[in-house]
Amino acid sequence: MERIVEYKGNKIKYSLIRKKVKNINLRIKPDSTVIVSANSRVSLKYIDEFVKSKGDFIMKAIDNFSIEKKPSEPLYTPEEFVDYIIREYEQVFLTFNNNYTIIKPQLKLKRMKSRWGSCNYTKGIIALSTNLIYCTEEQIRYVIIHEFSHLLIHNHSDAFYSIVKIYCPDYKRIRKEMNKIILR
């Protein structure tokens, strides 16, 4: 359902999705689409007010996305990319395995539209986005470390980020830079 709210003279258009969720969730995509998911018991008026309360955040995010450009050229050839991913994946595994007893997860490369990677710790699979071909070596390493950290902590808590920080102390800067890249 499409909705529009007025905020400081601007119109914020958003798509409302009704789901069985506990909280109201707000997401802004790189194409400036605003998506809100909420339980069906939450009134439209309350949701509109929630969106208005996040108006500054939404407008800033949309502005940030609008000034960023899609990368024009991949940073690697496909062969270089796959070789680098495999080498870095092996290196991160060895590093983690020195400090924790983990079973080596299966690596999959796949096209992802809205994320850099995912970890299915129950099945022992780490999937990395083919869009990483537009990222620097430092950024790719961060994503691999991030996904390996999910083998130990299955959420994005402070404990999770304390593990990420051990292996990638500058992860906040790297993540901020990556948020400017529009996924294809």
Backbone as a chain_set.jsonl record, in Angstrom:
{"seq": "MERIVEYKGNKIKYSLIRKKVKNINLRIKPDSTVIVSANSRVSLKYIDEFVKSKGDFIMKAIDNFSIEKKPSEPLYTPEEFVDYIIREYEQVFLTFNNNYTIIKPQLKLKRMKSRWGSCNYTKGIIALSTNLIYCTEEQIRYVIIHEFSHLLIHNHSDAFYSIVKIYCPDYKRIRKEMNKIILR", "coords": {"N": [[0.843, -1.158, 0.0], [0.666, 2.139, -0.927], [1.68, 5.164, 0.604], [1.607, 8.605, 1.626], [3.247, 11.148, 3.393], [3.422, 14.428, 4.823], [6.301, 16.31, 5.468], [8.052, 18.814, 6.875], [7.529, 20.512, 4.641], [8.135, 18.78, 2.604], [7.203, 15.919, 0.686], [6.923, 12.68, 1.75], [6.994, 9.671, 0.331], [5.947, 6.395, 0.884], [6.062, 2.797, 0.958], [3.822, 0.644, 2.435], [3.952, -2.318, 4.165], [2.199, -4.95, 5.431], [2.91, -7.09, 8.046], [3.58, -9.91, 10.185], [5.002, -8.654, 12.558], [6.832, -7.448, 15.391], [7.701, -4.847, 15.862], [7.619, -1.583, 14.272], [9.141, -1.366, 11.191], [11.592, 0.31, 9.297], [12.919, 0.957, 6.131], [15.254, 2.128, 3.789], [15.892, 2.126, 0.483], [18.626, 2.032, -1.931], [17.639, 3.187, -4.277], [16.086, 5.192, -3.348], [13.605, 4.414, -2.451], [11.208, 4.148, 0.061], [10.399, 1.923, 2.556], [8.086, 0.57, 4.751], [7.367, -1.692, 7.281], [4.799, -3.144, 9.186], [2.777, -4.398, 11.852], [-0.547, -5.619, 11.33], [-2.292, -4.68, 13.206], [-1.537, -2.157, 13.91], [-2.389, 1.224, 13.661], [-3.021, 3.261, 10.719], [-2.65, 5.99, 11.104], [-0.88, 6.058, 13.282], [1.345, 4.846, 12.115], [1.914, 6.679, 10.062], [2.671, 8.861, 11.665], [4.927, 7.769, 12.844], [6.611, 7.574, 10.591], [6.865, 10.313, 10.005], [8.243, 11.082, 12.316], [10.705, 10.066, 11.792], [11.581, 11.629, 9.803], [13.825, 13.469, 9.344], [15.971, 11.655, 9.267], [15.174, 10.04, 7.084], [15.115, 11.913, 4.943], [17.802, 12.692, 4.89], [19.053, 10.247, 4.263], [17.977, 9.737, 1.716], [19.005, 11.936, 0.334], [21.76, 11.336, 0.539], [21.886, 8.975, -0.983], [21.153, 9.976, -3.464], [23.308, 11.534, -4.319], [25.316, 9.772, -4.711], [27.101, 7.742, -7.023], [26.728, 4.982, -9.235], [29.167, 2.428, -9.382], [31.332, 2.636, -12.15], [33.021, 0.852, -13.354], [34.047, -2.509, -12.774], [36.376, -3.483, -10.21], [38.0, -5.597, -10.626], [38.865, -8.287, -12.872], [36.571, -10.923, -13.734], [37.885, -13.388, -13.225], [40.097, -12.661, -11.619], [38.69, -11.664, -9.466], [37.285, -13.923, -8.418], [39.477, -15.547, -7.757], [40.721, -13.891, -5.822], [38.699, -13.718, -3.85], [38.514, -16.416, -3.02], [41.128, -16.862, -2.012], [41.226, -14.933, 0.071], [39.085, -15.753, 1.625], [39.991, -18.268, 2.505], [42.177, -17.414, 4.006], [40.965, -15.859, 6.048], [39.425, -17.837, 7.236], [41.471, -19.518, 8.291], [42.598, -17.751, 10.141], [40.424, -17.299, 11.915], [40.035, -19.927, 12.746], [42.312, -20.406, 14.212], [41.77, -19.158, 16.602], [39.235, -19.936, 17.403], [37.241, -22.884, 17.567], [36.033, -23.922, 14.718], [33.942, -25.241, 12.152], [34.776, -25.422, 8.8], [32.924, -23.356, 6.765], [30.878, -23.784, 3.82], [31.563, -22.035, 0.834], [29.754, -19.784, -1.137], [29.183, -17.978, -4.086], [27.001, -15.514, -5.085], [24.44, -13.686, -6.805], [23.267, -10.857, -5.247], [20.865, -8.503, -4.269], [20.508, -6.674, -2.201], [22.355, -6.944, -0.17], [25.688, -7.626, 1.056], [26.651, -10.041, 1.819], [25.872, -13.234, 3.355], [25.22, -15.424, 6.13], [24.539, -18.668, 6.785], [24.461, -20.231, 9.459], [23.472, -22.59, 10.516], [23.389, -24.383, 8.4], [25.964, -24.214, 7.611], [26.987, -22.418, 5.628], [28.433, -19.789, 3.876], [27.537, -17.091, 1.995], [28.547, -14.928, -0.548], [28.187, -11.794, -2.126], [28.159, -11.219, -5.623], [28.426, -8.617, -6.283], [30.526, -7.642, -4.864], [32.627, -7.336, -6.513], [32.902, -4.725, -7.138], [34.101, -3.604, -5.004], [36.771, -2.631, -2.779], [39.803, -4.395, -1.818], [40.08, -4.263, 0.94], [37.437, -3.781, 1.737], [36.165, -6.118, 0.854], [37.469, -7.996, 2.451], [36.513, -7.163, 4.967], [33.75, -7.834, 4.718], [33.89, -10.63, 4.528], [35.035, -11.236, 7.029], [32.974, -10.251, 8.631], [30.88, -12.06, 7.995], [32.022, -14.505, 8.82], [32.151, -13.974, 11.539], [29.522, -14.256, 12.229], [29.286, -16.965, 12.529], [29.956, -17.366, 15.107], [28.516, -15.515, 16.718], [25.158, -14.984, 16.359], [23.755, -12.692, 15.647], [23.48, -9.07, 15.392], [24.68, -7.889, 17.666], [26.355, -6.07, 20.365], [28.325, -7.812, 21.247], [28.804, -9.307, 18.947], [29.896, -7.324, 17.212], [32.16, -6.76, 18.671], [33.742, -8.948, 18.161], [34.09, -8.693, 15.379], [35.547, -6.319, 15.393], [37.99, -7.112, 16.468], [39.263, -8.417, 14.341], [38.988, -6.62, 12.318], [39.639, -3.673, 12.882], [38.919, -1.135, 11.898], [36.313, -1.27, 11.004], [33.944, 0.286, 11.08], [34.394, 2.627, 9.557], [34.882, 1.425, 7.077], [32.446, 0.123, 6.584], [30.788, 2.36, 6.414], [31.771, 3.554, 4.077], [31.068, 1.547, 2.274], [28.326, 1.67, 2.36], [27.762, 3.678, 0.649], [27.939, 2.675, -1.836], [26.037, 1.669, -4.536], [24.189, -1.154, -4.945], [24.03, -3.434, -7.682]], "CA": [[0.0, 0.0, 0.0], [1.453, 3.368, -1.031], [1.236, 6.225, 1.506], [2.383, 9.842, 1.537], [3.135, 12.042, 4.55], [4.077, 15.729, 4.699], [7.32, 16.531, 6.476], [8.809, 20.05, 6.644], [7.316, 20.967, 3.274], [8.457, 17.708, 1.658], [6.327, 14.752, 0.714], [7.636, 11.405, 1.861], [6.178, 8.567, -0.168], [6.455, 5.122, 1.366], [5.256, 1.588, 0.748], [3.506, -0.011, 3.694], [3.773, -3.763, 4.063], [1.686, -5.509, 6.682], [3.558, -8.362, 8.377], [3.527, -10.302, 11.588], [6.213, -8.158, 13.192], [6.619, -6.853, 16.705], [7.993, -3.416, 15.78], [7.532, -0.961, 12.958], [10.464, -1.397, 10.574], [11.778, 1.286, 8.238], [14.066, 0.656, 5.283], [15.401, 3.025, 2.654], [16.717, 1.464, -0.525], [19.482, 2.948, -2.685], [16.875, 3.915, -5.293], [15.31, 6.145, -2.542], [12.321, 3.851, -2.072], [11.038, 4.015, 1.505], [9.533, 0.785, 2.843], [7.756, 0.424, 6.163], [6.582, -2.886, 7.589], [4.16, -3.025, 10.493], [1.717, -5.352, 12.155], [-1.859, -5.154, 10.846], [-3.026, -4.048, 14.306], [-1.072, -0.781, 14.085], [-3.215, 2.122, 12.847], [-2.348, 4.035, 9.683], [-2.276, 7.268, 11.704], [0.313, 5.82, 14.095], [2.452, 4.57, 11.185], [2.263, 7.965, 9.444], [3.399, 9.639, 12.675], [6.24, 7.137, 12.967], [7.395, 7.99, 9.424], [7.188, 11.73, 10.217], [9.252, 11.187, 13.379], [11.977, 9.67, 11.182], [11.703, 12.471, 8.611], [15.192, 13.945, 9.113], [16.765, 10.481, 8.876], [14.76, 9.629, 5.732], [15.551, 12.917, 3.971], [19.265, 12.621, 4.805], [19.395, 9.017, 3.544], [17.622, 9.929, 0.302], [20.012, 12.857, -0.217], [23.026, 10.608, 0.401], [21.793, 8.058, -2.115], [21.019, 10.687, -4.734], [24.586, 12.078, -4.779], [26.261, 8.694, -5.0], [27.03, 7.178, -8.366], [27.041, 3.555, -9.35], [30.52, 2.246, -9.901], [31.268, 2.473, -13.595], [33.82, -0.301, -13.771], [34.477, -3.419, -11.703], [37.776, -3.306, -9.83], [38.714, -6.834, -10.96], [38.259, -9.143, -13.884], [35.882, -11.999, -13.011], [38.836, -14.4, -12.774], [40.828, -12.078, -10.487], [37.732, -11.547, -8.368], [37.067, -15.245, -7.821], [40.744, -15.946, -7.133], [40.93, -13.11, -4.61], [37.693, -14.131, -2.856], [38.893, -17.731, -2.482], [42.337, -16.682, -1.188], [40.894, -14.181, 1.28], [38.194, -16.622, 2.397], [40.863, -19.259, 3.148], [42.994, -16.717, 5.007], [40.101, -15.502, 7.185], [39.099, -19.099, 7.928], [42.632, -19.927, 9.093], [42.713, -16.811, 11.255], [39.358, -17.604, 12.87], [40.226, -21.281, 13.261], [43.376, -20.338, 15.214], [41.232, -18.638, 17.862], [37.966, -20.597, 17.715], [37.08, -24.154, 16.871], [34.891, -23.806, 13.806], [33.954, -26.093, 10.96], [34.873, -24.545, 7.635], [31.663, -23.288, 6.024], [30.924, -23.818, 2.363], [31.519, -20.706, 0.228], [28.961, -19.633, -2.354], [29.091, -16.644, -4.669], [25.72, -15.387, -5.764], [23.942, -12.332, -7.023], [22.409, -10.361, -4.172], [20.483, -7.131, -4.588], [20.439, -5.748, -1.071], [23.343, -7.236, 0.869], [27.018, -8.005, 0.603], [26.895, -11.434, 2.142], [24.979, -13.827, 4.35], [25.762, -16.597, 6.79], [23.577, -19.631, 7.302], [25.319, -20.987, 10.377], [22.935, -23.937, 10.753], [23.771, -25.224, 7.259], [27.394, -24.068, 7.364], [27.195, -21.801, 4.316], [28.615, -18.34, 3.755], [27.311, -16.637, 0.622], [29.058, -13.586, -0.8], [27.588, -11.17, -3.3], [29.013, -10.948, -6.783], [28.636, -7.166, -6.319], [31.803, -7.32, -4.226], [33.585, -7.045, -7.58], [33.014, -3.265, -7.159], [34.647, -3.2, -3.706], [38.22, -2.737, -2.588], [40.228, -5.591, -1.075], [39.774, -4.005, 2.352], [35.987, -3.935, 1.905], [35.865, -7.543, 0.698], [37.944, -8.663, 3.672], [35.557, -6.841, 6.028], [32.521, -8.626, 4.537], [34.2, -12.021, 4.878], [35.168, -11.26, 8.488], [31.619, -10.061, 9.164], [30.112, -13.303, 7.865], [32.639, -15.504, 9.707], [31.78, -13.624, 12.914], [28.176, -14.799, 12.463], [29.397, -18.361, 12.957], [30.122, -17.33, 16.555], [27.398, -14.742, 17.274], [24.18, -15.058, 15.271], [22.999, -11.448, 15.495], [24.338, -7.893, 15.271], [24.798, -7.315, 19.006], [27.673, -5.528, 20.708], [29.259, -8.948, 21.306], [29.146, -9.614, 17.558], [30.812, -6.311, 16.688], [33.447, -6.836, 19.373], [34.527, -9.948, 17.418], [34.454, -8.072, 14.1], [36.57, -5.301, 15.662], [39.275, -7.786, 16.689], [39.858, -8.762, 13.051], [38.874, -5.481, 11.411], [39.446, -2.563, 13.815], [38.362, 0.041, 11.219], [35.116, -1.728, 10.303], [32.904, 1.328, 10.975], [34.723, 3.455, 8.399], [34.715, 0.605, 5.877], [31.006, -0.061, 6.391], [30.252, 3.648, 5.969], [32.15, 3.688, 2.664], [30.3, 0.571, 1.492], [26.93, 2.107, 2.301], [27.649, 4.639, -0.452], [27.943, 1.934, -3.107], [24.709, 1.186, -4.893], [24.255, -2.524, -5.473], [23.382, -3.605, -8.991]], "C": [[0.902, 1.238, 0.0], [0.834, 4.438, -0.14], [2.134, 7.437, 1.297], [2.142, 10.641, 2.816], [3.882, 13.333, 4.234], [5.095, 15.859, 5.821], [8.162, 17.742, 6.089], [8.727, 20.51, 5.193], [7.661, 19.948, 2.209], [7.422, 16.593, 1.77], [7.194, 13.51, 0.766], [6.666, 10.317, 1.437], [6.785, 7.272, 0.35], [5.489, 3.988, 1.047], [5.064, 0.933, 2.097], [3.239, -1.482, 3.431], [3.308, -4.259, 5.424], [2.277, -6.892, 6.878], [3.304, -8.688, 9.836], [4.858, -9.938, 12.232], [5.861, -7.482, 14.509], [6.75, -5.336, 16.65], [7.694, -2.888, 14.385], [8.957, -0.9, 12.412], [10.509, -0.446, 9.389], [13.029, 0.93, 7.455], [14.068, 1.616, 4.11], [16.368, 2.365, 1.686], [17.553, 2.485, -1.287], [18.753, 3.713, -3.791], [15.919, 4.926, -4.656], [13.897, 5.674, -2.226], [12.293, 3.684, -0.557], [10.018, 2.906, 1.748], [9.339, 0.693, 4.346], [6.974, -0.866, 6.315], [6.064, -2.751, 9.016], [3.083, -4.086, 10.625], [0.376, -4.768, 11.714], [-2.68, -4.475, 11.944], [-2.626, -2.601, 14.538], [-1.841, 0.126, 13.129], [-2.378, 2.882, 11.828], [-1.864, 5.369, 10.235], [-0.978, 7.119, 12.508], [1.53, 5.585, 13.196], [2.898, 5.856, 10.496], [3.068, 8.83, 10.411], [4.809, 9.083, 12.888], [7.136, 7.59, 11.818], [7.797, 9.458, 9.567], [8.287, 11.888, 11.269], [10.642, 10.813, 12.866], [12.296, 10.519, 9.954], [13.111, 12.95, 8.323], [16.091, 12.818, 8.627], [16.454, 10.083, 7.43], [15.289, 10.607, 4.694], [17.072, 12.878, 3.794], [19.694, 11.386, 4.007], [19.111, 9.158, 2.052], [18.626, 10.863, -0.361], [21.343, 12.154, -0.434], [23.002, 9.667, -0.786], [21.782, 8.814, -3.436], [22.349, 11.248, -5.233], [25.604, 10.993, -5.122], [26.034, 8.158, -6.407], [27.3, 5.679, -8.298], [28.471, 3.427, -9.855], [30.464, 1.958, -11.396], [31.983, 1.215, -14.062], [34.107, -1.205, -12.577], [35.959, -3.194, -11.415], [38.642, -4.507, -10.205], [38.091, -7.443, -12.2], [37.517, -10.243, -13.118], [36.844, -13.057, -12.462], [39.62, -13.912, -11.559], [39.944, -12.021, -9.245], [37.548, -12.881, -7.652], [38.332, -15.719, -7.117], [40.965, -15.203, -5.821], [39.964, -13.536, -3.503], [38.117, -15.45, -2.211], [40.121, -17.607, -1.584], [42.007, -15.995, 0.134], [40.007, -15.004, 2.209], [39.023, -17.655, 3.178], [41.677, -18.609, 4.269], [42.169, -16.367, 6.247], [39.715, -16.765, 7.954], [40.252, -19.534, 8.826], [42.805, -19.036, 10.318], [41.671, -17.11, 12.327], [39.599, -18.958, 13.529], [41.372, -21.345, 14.28], [42.832, -19.948, 16.59], [39.953, -19.335, 18.318], [37.938, -21.934, 16.994], [35.823, -24.042, 16.018], [35.06, -24.803, 12.669], [33.921, -25.153, 9.763], [33.55, -24.532, 6.875], [31.9, -23.338, 4.514], [30.804, -22.387, 1.846], [30.671, -20.75, -1.032], [29.038, -18.18, -2.801], [27.757, -16.56, -5.382], [25.33, -13.934, -5.893], [22.991, -11.971, -5.89], [22.105, -8.898, -4.467], [20.612, -6.175, -3.414], [21.424, -6.048, 0.052], [24.645, -7.688, 0.243], [27.308, -9.472, 0.853], [25.859, -11.938, 3.121], [25.645, -15.069, 4.915], [24.607, -17.452, 7.272], [24.384, -20.58, 8.183], [24.781, -22.379, 10.646], [23.316, -24.89, 9.624], [25.26, -25.139, 6.956], [27.703, -23.503, 5.996], [27.393, -20.296, 4.487], [28.459, -17.999, 2.285], [27.812, -15.202, 0.511], [28.495, -13.067, -2.107], [28.605, -10.983, -4.419], [29.241, -9.442, -6.944], [29.913, -6.741, -5.603], [32.887, -7.031, -5.259], [33.821, -5.537, -7.703], [33.657, -2.719, -5.888], [36.166, -3.367, -3.672], [38.537, -4.031, -1.828], [39.886, -5.451, 0.408], [38.285, -4.233, 2.638], [35.58, -5.407, 1.792], [36.282, -8.304, 1.953], [36.982, -8.405, 4.835], [34.297, -7.703, 5.92], [32.764, -10.086, 4.929], [34.342, -12.163, 6.392], [33.799, -11.139, 9.153], [30.837, -11.379, 9.131], [30.713, -14.42, 8.731], [32.269, -15.237, 11.166], [30.389, -14.133, 13.254], [28.203, -16.291, 12.821], [29.482, -18.447, 14.48], [28.96, -16.63, 17.258], [26.397, -14.558, 16.139], [23.335, -13.799, 15.084], [23.986, -10.289, 15.362], [24.446, -7.158, 16.611], [26.18, -6.697, 19.209], [28.722, -6.638, 20.76], [29.722, -9.339, 19.9], [30.183, -8.617, 17.037], [32.136, -6.277, 17.443], [34.348, -7.884, 18.705], [34.991, -9.355, 16.093], [35.617, -7.104, 14.314], [37.955, -5.918, 15.914], [40.002, -7.991, 15.361], [39.843, -7.615, 12.046], [38.596, -4.23, 12.253], [38.77, -1.336, 13.197], [37.041, -0.274, 10.508], [34.053, -0.639, 10.139], [33.15, 2.225, 9.763], [34.468, 2.68, 7.104], [33.235, 0.425, 5.56], [30.35, 1.217, 5.882], [30.553, 3.881, 4.479], [31.296, 2.752, 1.801], [28.844, 0.965, 1.373], [26.69, 3.103, 1.183], [27.617, 3.963, -1.813], [26.541, 1.415, -3.367], [24.854, -0.183, -5.529], [23.502, -2.617, -6.778], [22.442, -4.782, -8.963]], "O": [[1.796, 1.36, 0.837], [-0.385, 4.608, -0.123], [3.274, 7.312, 0.85], [1.008, 10.796, 3.267], [4.851, 13.333, 3.474], [4.8, 15.559, 6.978], [8.895, 17.707, 5.101], [9.742, 20.857, 4.588], [7.496, 20.223, 1.021], [6.844, 16.369, 2.833], [8.083, 13.316, -0.063], [5.653, 10.073, 2.092], [7.997, 7.073, 0.266], [4.285, 4.188, 0.891], [6.03, 0.694, 2.822], [2.414, -1.844, 2.592], [3.955, -4.012, 6.442], [2.17, -7.758, 6.01], [2.867, -7.84, 10.614], [5.725, -10.79, 12.428], [4.742, -7.009, 14.707], [5.998, -4.62, 17.312], [7.538, -3.658, 13.437], [9.869, -0.435, 13.096], [9.584, -0.401, 8.578], [14.073, 0.636, 8.037], [13.028, 1.888, 3.51], [17.516, 2.083, 2.029], [17.228, 3.672, -1.292], [19.208, 4.782, -4.199], [15.042, 5.46, -5.334], [13.074, 6.469, -1.774], [13.229, 3.15, 0.037], [8.91, 2.943, 1.213], [10.3, 0.732, 5.115], [6.026, -1.114, 5.57], [6.773, -2.314, 9.922], [2.557, -4.597, 9.636], [0.194, -3.551, 11.728], [-3.65, -3.777, 11.651], [-3.298, -1.886, 15.282], [-1.938, -0.16, 11.936], [-1.188, 3.121, 12.035], [-0.783, 5.832, 9.873], [-0.086, 7.962, 12.417], [2.622, 6.074, 13.487], [4.094, 6.11, 10.355], [4.045, 9.463, 10.01], [5.76, 9.838, 13.087], [8.292, 7.95, 12.04], [8.94, 9.816, 9.283], [9.166, 12.737, 11.123], [11.647, 11.21, 13.456], [13.172, 10.173, 9.161], [13.569, 12.857, 7.184], [16.876, 12.995, 7.695], [17.365, 9.821, 6.645], [15.848, 10.193, 3.679], [17.571, 13.015, 2.677], [20.594, 11.468, 3.172], [19.92, 8.743, 1.221], [19.053, 10.617, -1.488], [21.988, 12.345, -1.464], [23.985, 9.567, -1.52], [22.344, 8.341, -4.423], [22.52, 11.426, -6.439], [26.629, 11.266, -5.747], [24.908, 8.13, -6.905], [28.007, 5.191, -7.416], [28.923, 4.235, -10.666], [29.661, 1.145, -11.854], [31.589, 0.593, -15.05], [34.383, -0.714, -11.483], [36.706, -2.759, -12.292], [39.868, -4.447, -10.114], [36.943, -7.159, -12.541], [37.818, -10.469, -11.946], [36.642, -13.565, -11.359], [39.792, -14.647, -10.587], [40.388, -12.293, -8.13], [37.643, -12.956, -6.427], [38.265, -16.237, -6.002], [41.353, -15.807, -4.821], [40.368, -13.696, -2.351], [38.08, -15.582, -0.987], [40.15, -18.19, -0.5], [42.459, -16.429, 1.194], [40.16, -14.958, 3.43], [38.783, -17.884, 4.364], [41.841, -19.186, 5.344], [42.631, -16.559, 7.372], [39.683, -16.759, 9.185], [40.04, -19.879, 9.988], [43.122, -19.519, 11.405], [41.997, -17.167, 13.513], [39.39, -19.114, 14.732], [41.398, -22.244, 15.12], [43.372, -20.359, 17.617], [39.63, -19.318, 19.506], [38.543, -22.089, 15.933], [34.703, -24.064, 16.526], [36.175, -25.153, 12.283], [33.135, -24.207, 9.723], [33.101, -25.572, 6.393], [32.968, -22.985, 4.015], [30.015, -21.607, 2.378], [30.837, -21.625, -1.882], [28.966, -17.265, -1.981], [27.418, -17.428, -6.186], [25.831, -13.068, -5.176], [22.033, -12.692, -5.613], [22.991, -8.143, -4.868], [20.808, -4.977, -3.617], [21.327, -5.454, 1.125], [24.704, -8.076, -0.923], [28.13, -10.072, 0.161], [25.063, -11.165, 3.653], [26.505, -15.683, 4.284], [23.79, -17.006, 8.078], [24.914, -21.589, 7.719], [25.557, -23.276, 10.975], [23.54, -26.076, 9.864], [25.77, -25.904, 6.137], [28.561, -24.018, 5.279], [26.612, -19.625, 5.162], [29.158, -18.546, 1.432], [27.534, -14.367, 1.372], [28.345, -13.814, -3.074], [29.761, -10.633, -4.179], [30.152, -9.032, -7.663], [30.336, -5.592, -5.728], [33.956, -6.531, -4.909], [34.811, -5.109, -8.295], [33.749, -1.504, -5.713], [36.748, -4.138, -4.435], [37.646, -4.672, -1.27], [39.454, -6.411, 1.047], [37.925, -4.812, 3.663], [34.739, -5.88, 2.558], [35.54, -9.148, 2.455], [36.672, -9.318, 5.6], [33.83, -8.242, 6.923], [31.926, -10.7, 5.59], [33.821, -13.115, 6.973], [33.505, -11.842, 10.12], [30.211, -11.763, 10.119], [29.966, -15.204, 9.317], [32.093, -16.176, 11.941], [30.093, -14.413, 14.416], [27.228, -16.812, 13.364], [29.128, -19.465, 15.073], [28.477, -17.108, 18.284], [26.745, -14.036, 15.079], [22.299, -13.849, 14.422], [25.191, -10.508, 15.236], [24.314, -5.935, 16.663], [27.053, -6.788, 18.347], [29.87, -6.432, 20.366], [30.891, -9.661, 19.693], [31.215, -9.008, 16.492], [33.138, -5.809, 16.902], [35.569, -7.731, 18.682], [36.157, -9.497, 15.723], [36.557, -7.069, 13.52], [38.974, -5.302, 15.602], [41.209, -7.766, 15.265], [40.578, -7.626, 11.058], [37.454, -3.778, 12.332], [38.114, -0.576, 13.908], [36.692, 0.379, 9.525], [33.328, -0.645, 9.144], [32.217, 2.546, 9.026], [33.903, 3.219, 6.152], [32.819, 0.559, 4.409], [29.466, 1.171, 5.026], [29.696, 4.345, 3.726], [30.857, 3.135, 0.717], [28.191, 0.628, 0.386], [25.545, 3.351, 0.806], [27.306, 4.596, -2.822], [25.934, 0.789, -2.498], [25.555, -0.348, -6.527], [22.472, -1.971, -6.967], [21.804, -5.087, -9.97]]}, "num_chains": 1, "name": "protein.A"}
